[in-house]
Amino acid sequence: MNQTSIQRLHFVSSGTPEADASKAELETMYGAVPADQADVIVALGGDGMMLQCLHQYMNTGIPLYGMNCGSVGFLMNDYRPHGLLERLNTAQDTRIHPLIVEATDKNGEFFKAHALNEASFLRQRHQAAKLRITIDGKVRMDELICDGIMVATPAGSTAYNLSAHGPILPIGSSLLALTPISPFRPRRWRGALLPNHARVEIEVLEADKRPVSTSADHLEFRNVIKVLVYEDTSSQCVIMFDHDHGWDERILAEMFKY
């Protein structure tokens, strides 16, 4: 960003008392404009709030800068009300592309959604799911018996993907992580690293007996039978971090915690 480019701000709160109080404080200090007139949208809350804003303002070209008023805050900067314009004018921009998730359910209904963190596939009942995995039109695994599987972006690799023992991906890497969730057969399969241009198709086997749901970030589709996941290079979001603690540094730090 230009040293003098950022002046007009729009503030968004997650709705918690802490975030609402922070929003009122910052609007008093810096003023506020409507979102479509802002140089930057400042999101106040936790990572869930930032994900909602990234979806809402995707493809607008307006960067988002988060300040942590929540619990996790991996996508957020520290909350400090003073010196905000100076922080914004020296912040680093990161541009991220979402995944497209195309799902068909057992009734033939078609769904399409974006996912910035991951597309996940989870069993709906007590029985494990049976899945067939196809990459770029070639079957790579005839049958995976598991609780589920996910396709994670670099931006989402430190979220659910990491909890499922998937790899942490540098934010600038042209990779996707395909990570199983509690695999039963083959038990020792740890997943795969895929190029970001790969098209991943998950087919649900024995769907009536072993139903599966699909989630694209905060959206869920039930009783799916087939899902296609691929990167949407035509869409992007812009997220900002303080220059001394950018996303690359955050991800590198995470790699040495485990």
Phi, psi and omega per residue, in radians:
M1 nan 2.646 3.056
N2 -1.206 2.485 -3.100
Q3 -1.009 -0.508 -3.105
T4 -1.978 0.250 -2.985
S5 -1.459 -0.485 -2.987
I6 -1.746 2.010 3.096
Q7 -2.350 -0.640 -3.013
R8 -1.706 2.166 -3.041
L9 -2.150 2.559 2.995
H10 -2.135 2.267 -3.070
F11 -1.892 2.397 3.125
V12 -2.235 2.311 -3.131
S13 -1.900 2.576 3.069
S14 -1.284 -0.222 3.104
G15 1.731 -0.064 3.052
T16 -1.312 2.760 3.105
P17 -0.991 -0.700 3.141
E18 -1.125 -0.785 -3.128
A19 -1.185 -0.688 3.122
D20 -1.116 -0.715 3.120
A21 -1.148 -0.674 3.113
S22 -1.146 -0.714 3.126
K23 -1.063 -0.791 3.139
A24 -1.098 -0.719 3.138
E25 -1.100 -0.798 -3.077
L26 -1.233 -0.649 3.107
E27 -1.145 -0.601 3.071
T28 -1.155 -0.679 -3.081
M29 -1.337 -0.672 -2.952
Y30 -2.087 -0.111 -3.019
G31 1.300 3.101 -3.125
A32 -2.712 2.588 3.086
V33 -2.213 2.855 3.037
P34 -1.040 2.718 -3.047
A35 -0.987 -0.715 -3.065
D36 -1.288 -0.105 3.076
Q37 -1.877 0.032 -2.991
A38 -1.510 2.576 2.955
D39 -1.351 -0.595 3.140
V40 -2.535 2.485 2.983
I41 -1.765 2.160 -3.127
V42 -1.759 2.012 -3.116
A43 -1.696 2.263 -3.091
L44 -2.027 2.029 -3.096
G45 2.747 -2.455 3.116
G46 -2.032 -2.887 -3.093
D47 -1.106 -0.611 3.111
G48 -1.072 -0.697 3.106
M49 -1.125 -0.748 3.133
M50 -1.103 -0.725 3.110
L51 -1.057 -0.746 3.105
Q52 -1.044 -0.769 -3.129
C53 -1.168 -0.693 3.114
L54 -1.062 -0.707 3.072
H55 -1.149 -0.791 -3.053
Q56 -1.126 -0.678 -3.041
Y57 -1.853 0.316 3.060
M58 -1.028 2.387 3.066
N59 1.204 0.171 3.053
T60 -1.503 -0.329 -3.061
G61 1.430 -0.074 3.140
I62 -1.487 2.124 3.137
P63 -1.282 2.666 3.104
L64 -1.997 2.382 3.120
Y65 -2.212 2.072 -3.099
G66 -1.739 2.541 2.981
M67 -2.197 2.298 -2.932
N68 -1.300 1.996 2.968
C69 -2.190 0.417 -3.100
G70 -2.155 -2.485 -3.043
S71 -1.857 -1.003 -3.026
V72 -1.425 -1.180 3.007
G73 1.324 0.432 3.106
F74 -1.123 -0.567 -3.132
L75 -1.547 0.037 -3.014
M76 -1.966 2.778 2.970
N77 -1.645 2.863 3.098
D78 -1.096 2.548 3.079
Y79 -1.443 2.003 3.017
R80 -2.507 1.988 -3.042
P81 -1.218 -0.552 -3.052
H82 -1.484 2.530 3.099
G83 1.300 0.398 -3.055
L84 -1.129 -0.752 -3.118
L85 -1.101 -0.673 3.100
E86 -1.129 -0.709 3.101
R87 -1.105 -0.754 -3.111
L88 -1.146 -0.675 -3.083
N89 -1.316 -0.181 3.052
T90 -2.015 0.103 -3.092
A91 -1.258 2.750 3.108
Q92 -1.675 2.337 3.051
D93 -1.543 2.411 2.976
T94 -2.206 2.233 3.139
R95 -1.827 2.248 -3.083
I96 -2.203 2.526 3.088
H97 -1.806 2.384 3.109
P98 -1.450 2.947 2.945
L99 -1.570 2.642 2.907
I100 -1.783 2.320 3.104
V101 -2.035 2.032 3.098
E102 -1.958 2.011 -3.045
A103 -2.131 2.491 3.042
T104 -2.094 2.271 3.139
D105 -1.678 3.130 -3.026
K106 -1.166 -0.301 3.098
N107 -1.616 0.059 3.135
G108 1.489 0.092 3.131
E109 -1.348 2.459 -3.063
F110 -1.891 2.390 3.124
F111 -2.247 2.603 3.115
K112 -2.495 2.319 -3.101
A113 -2.670 2.849 3.041
H114 -1.696 2.598 3.029
A115 -2.355 2.187 3.125
L116 -1.629 -0.583 3.115
N117 -1.590 -1.100 -3.111
E118 -2.816 2.765 2.896
A119 -1.856 2.143 -3.081
S120 -2.113 2.671 -3.098
F121 -2.285 2.082 -2.987
L122 -2.261 2.487 3.062
R123 -1.118 2.526 -3.121
Q124 -1.705 -0.287 -3.091
R125 -2.201 -2.976 -3.096
H126 -1.205 -0.449 -3.106
Q127 -1.441 2.534 3.119
A128 -1.118 2.689 3.069
A129 -1.402 2.653 2.982
K130 -2.061 2.134 -3.016
L131 -2.250 2.546 2.985
R132 -1.931 2.336 -3.048
I133 -1.975 2.169 3.113
T134 -2.149 2.299 3.122
I135 -2.069 2.115 3.124
D136 0.892 0.750 3.052
G137 1.474 -0.044 -3.130
K138 -2.005 2.222 3.119
V139 -1.176 2.136 -3.141
R140 -1.812 -0.423 3.071
M141 -2.553 2.036 -3.087
D142 -1.171 -0.629 -3.084
E143 -2.682 2.089 3.017
L144 -2.035 2.105 3.081
I145 -1.763 2.140 -2.952
C146 -2.886 3.023 2.956
D147 -1.346 -0.423 3.136
G148 2.951 -2.997 3.130
I149 -2.730 2.747 3.100
M150 -2.464 2.735 2.967
V151 -2.005 2.011 -3.054
A152 -1.960 2.479 3.041
T153 -1.453 2.917 2.992
P154 -0.982 -0.679 3.137
A155 -1.109 -0.566 -3.108
G156 -1.722 0.042 -3.013
S157 -1.203 -0.349 3.122
T158 -1.649 0.102 -3.123
A159 -1.724 -2.141 -3.119
Y160 -0.979 -0.664 3.141
N161 -0.987 -0.775 3.139
L162 -1.180 -0.663 3.102
S163 -1.099 -0.499 3.105
A164 -1.581 0.267 3.109
H165 1.212 0.463 3.034
G166 -1.428 2.920 -3.088
P167 -1.355 2.587 2.981
I168 -1.457 2.240 -3.100
L169 -1.869 2.278 3.012
P170 -0.978 2.512 -2.998
I171 -1.088 -0.517 -3.128
G172 -1.571 0.078 -3.088
S173 -1.341 2.543 3.117
S174 -1.627 1.036 -3.029
L175 -2.352 2.748 2.929
L176 -2.200 2.571 3.088
A177 -1.804 2.173 3.041
L178 -1.806 1.882 -2.937
T179 -2.170 2.157 3.083
P180 -1.335 2.697 3.079
I181 -1.980 1.959 -3.108
S182 0.856 1.083 3.133
P183 -1.166 2.401 3.117
F184 -1.844 -0.763 3.042
R185 -2.488 2.107 -0.119
P186 -1.266 2.265 -2.958
R187 -1.129 -0.602 -3.040
R188 -1.676 0.108 3.119
W189 -1.232 2.191 -3.047
R190 -1.802 0.038 3.133
G191 1.836 -2.875 -3.063
A192 -2.635 2.653 2.956
L193 -1.720 2.240 -3.064
L194 -2.100 2.609 2.994
P195 -1.124 2.610 -3.048
N196 -1.208 -0.175 3.076
H197 -1.595 0.046 -3.122
A198 -1.204 2.574 3.036
R199 -1.918 2.038 -3.031
V200 -1.834 2.132 3.096
E201 -1.992 2.221 3.094
I202 -1.974 2.111 3.110
E203 -1.915 2.289 -3.124
V204 -1.538 2.101 3.091
L205 -1.618 2.523 -3.115
E206 0.935 0.857 -2.996
A207 -1.092 -0.584 3.133
D208 -1.186 -0.684 -3.107
K209 -1.438 -0.589 -3.039
R210 -2.233 1.249 -3.065
P211 -1.165 2.630 -3.075
V212 -2.322 2.465 3.015
S213 -1.898 2.729 3.104
T214 -2.107 2.371 3.071
S215 -2.107 2.364 3.006
A216 -2.050 1.677 -2.975
D217 0.932 -1.932 -3.035
H218 -1.628 -0.024 3.136
L219 -1.741 2.449 3.136
E220 -2.216 2.426 3.069
F221 -2.144 2.238 -3.023
R222 -1.675 2.725 3.006
N223 0.952 0.813 3.119
V224 -1.403 2.684 3.092
I225 -2.063 -0.362 3.137
K226 -2.719 2.415 -3.124
V227 -2.414 2.393 3.046
L228 -2.026 2.306 -3.118
V229 -2.225 2.304 3.090
Y230 -2.750 2.792 -3.116
E231 -1.326 2.425 3.093
D232 -1.702 1.625 -3.092
T233 -1.264 -0.210 -3.132
S234 -1.518 -0.135 -3.129
S235 -2.081 2.600 3.105
Q236 -2.703 2.733 3.005
C237 -2.151 2.677 3.115
V238 -2.082 2.145 3.131
I239 -2.141 2.505 -3.041
M240 -2.037 2.457 3.067
F241 -2.265 2.657 3.056
D242 -0.960 2.469 -3.002
H243 -1.064 -0.462 -3.108
D244 -1.649 0.086 3.125
H245 -2.670 1.030 -3.098
G246 -1.299 3.119 -3.054
W247 -1.140 -0.681 3.092
D248 -1.006 -0.766 3.134
E249 -1.142 -0.717 3.138
R250 -1.081 -0.786 -3.114
I251 -1.190 -0.715 3.104
L252 -1.073 -0.721 3.109
A253 -1.080 -0.706 3.114
E254 -1.076 -0.625 -3.098
M255 -1.098 -0.461 -3.073
F256 -1.779 0.194 3.064
K257 -1.593 -0.241 -2.967
Y258 -2.145 nan nan
